[in-house]
Structures are given as structure tokens and as C-alpha cells.
Amino acid sequence: MREDTRFEKLKTLKEIAETLNEGNYVKETLDAVLKKLLHLTGLKTAWLFLIDEKGGFELAASAFLPEALAYDDSRLLCEGGCYCLQQYRDENLDRATNMIHCQRIDKAIKMNRGDPEGITQHATVPLRDQNKRFGLLNVAAPGKIHFNREELALLEAVALQIGTAIKRMRLAETERKNVLLTERNRLAQDLHDSVNQMIFSLSLTAKAAGEMTNNPEVCEMLEFIQDLSHEALLEMRALIWQLRPQGLEEGLGAALEKYAEVLGLDVKMTLSGVLRLSPAEEELFWRLSQEALNNCKKHAEAELIHVNICVSPSSAVLEIEDDGKGFSYDPDSAIPTLGLKGMKERTEKAGGTFHLESDMNKGTKIRVVLPCREKGEAKWRK
């Protein structure tokens, strides 16, 4: 190997290590590292699967995918199974391995999804730290059908760095979430102890002052202040609930029933299915339901709201339907309010679908469907 070539490789390896050591967010860090890895090895494309303990996977990063794999937001890399994933689940992959024929490329060719750009095979490298497996790194180049021992050893060295960095970033993300939760709890407590009590005192003061005067105009004004402070108190309690939901540890259904009680809404809850929601799915359904119930309270003038949650092996479904005044909505047009837009964006970010139905004086129905991650399947992330 020429001295300048060796120096260039060592320099790139150093850059990869620095990127992994300094990165704080998994996707952004891995996207950058894959590009540096391809520059280091002279290969054409790479993609990386993160795989959970149940075998569910997600496409966490990719670089310079051929047209056949990049088609439709890389959907063929996000769905179904393949040989390398099966080998990983069967615990037959413990080191960098030459793979024969990429089944996803074969499928793309059969479906006429674009040009594979000369790529038919790839090397597969398991991602791990010293004790735990995280996923797979796949690398390929046009016409390349074999990786020598030196190439595989280099890929293993980089994969070990990636696995260690993923573990560090996940721990950091958990710490950030814990800090955020602690701060939200502190803010909720402060609002309860200060602003909430001040509003309550204002309501009592207005009521007491009204009993001390016979002036009709003053009484009317004090009554208005009392009503206004009562509404502000309900708003404050709802805000505190949003920051620190009470009862979520008892389950999503219990938390929603208590929240509806705080808002003064009549909610009929239906839960079906035998599978549990993951913490992320439960958090998403909680936030979406909060927004929907707030809309029912503030805008819909609904008397009854039905909330249905159904969890099956293939999906988790949340439906919220009210008998309120509704609004004119065309499914082919943009969603009319920021709150509903936010719900749609939250859902799609989690890989789900958001459906909205509404018409004047006919109420509103929201349906959210999340695909459950099963063995051999993954959430399609756009």
C-alpha cells in the first residue's frame, strides 16, 4: 500500500472515530459515518439496520443507495425480511461476512423499481459493543462479489466503533428524556403551587366580594370575574395534566378517563386486544388524545365522545369520535387547524397514518393507525 494512501485511510478512520465520539443523535451521526466509511473503503453504497431484542428492525441510516433501493423512500429496505436479517435473528452472524445475492435488490429488479446500478451482493457486518448486538451494517459496490479478509477486518473494526457509539448515544438520549421529564414535573408542581392557587384565591375573593354588595353592576362584574377565574382554573389544571399526566402509570385508558373528568367531558372508553402498547406508542396515543379532547372542550361543543383503542399483532388503532358541531372538511384539502396538523405530523413521524372525518353538525372522527413491529417487519419511516 502506498504511503499516501495509507495516511489517507488512517486520517479517515480518525474522522470516523471523532464523529462517533462527538455525535449526540443516532441518525445524523450514522448518516455522516456511512459516507466517511464509503470514502475510506472505496465502496459505492451502505445501509444500516437497527434491530431490537424481538427481531423488529428499522432502517436507521443509508448512503448513496442505488435507484432500485432508494425508490419510494427506500421502502424495500424498510419492509419484509431478507437473508442477512434471518441469519442475524438465528444468531449465525458473529463477524463480517460475504453475502450472496441481495434479496432486496432481486425484489426491486422484479418489481421494476429502478436501476440496481451493478449491485447484486453485499457484505454484512453485525453491530455490537462488547456484550450486546444492535443491528447490521451492509456495504456494497457495483460488480463486487467478494470481500477479502483485510476488507472484512476493517469493516468489523468500524462496526465495533459504531456499536459502542450507539450504546453511548442511547444512554445519553435516555438521560435527556429523564431530565426533560424531571423539568416537566417541576414546572407542573410550580404551576400547581403558585398560579393554580392564585387563580383559586381570586375566584373565592370575587365570590366573597359579591356577597358584600348590593350594587347590581358590581355584582355582575364580580360574577363575571368569578366565572372567568373558574375557566382559567380549568385551563390551568388541564395544562398541569399535559405536563404531568396523573394515572398514566395505571394505563392509558385510566389516564384519559381522569383527564376527561378534569375537562368536564363525558367520554365512553373502549379497549380491545391482548397486546400491550410500547411506551412510545402509549405516549403518542396519550398526546393525540389530549389534543383531541381539548378540541372537544374548546370548539366542538360535544356532549359525548367515544374513544376506542384496539391493539392487535398487526396494528395499534386509536379512534376518537364526538357528536359536536363539526366543521366542513375536504380530505383532498389541507387540514384546517394547527392542532390537527400537529396530530397528523406526530402520527406520520411515528410511521403511522392519520385519518380525519368531519362535517357541519355531524361531529368529528379521528382515526390513527400505527403498524406494530413484529419479527420480520419494521415501521416504515418516511
Secondary structure by P-SEA (a helix, b strand, c coil): ccaaaaaaaaaaaaaaaaaaaaccccaaaaaaaaaaaaaaaccccbbbbbbcccccccccccccccccccccccccccccccaaaaaaaacccccbbbbcccaaaaaaaaacccccccccbbbbbbbbccccccbbbbbbccccccccaaaaaaaaaaaaaaaaaaaaaaaaaaaaaaaaaaaaaaaaaaaaacaaaaaaaaaaaaaaaaaacccaaaaaaaaaaaaaaaaaaaaaaaaaaaaccccccccaaaaaaaaaaaaccbbbbbbbccccccaaaaaaaaaaaaaaaaaaaccccccbbbbbbbbcccbbbbbbbbcccccccccccccccaaaaaaaaaaaaacbbbbbbbcccbbbbbbbbbbccccccccccc
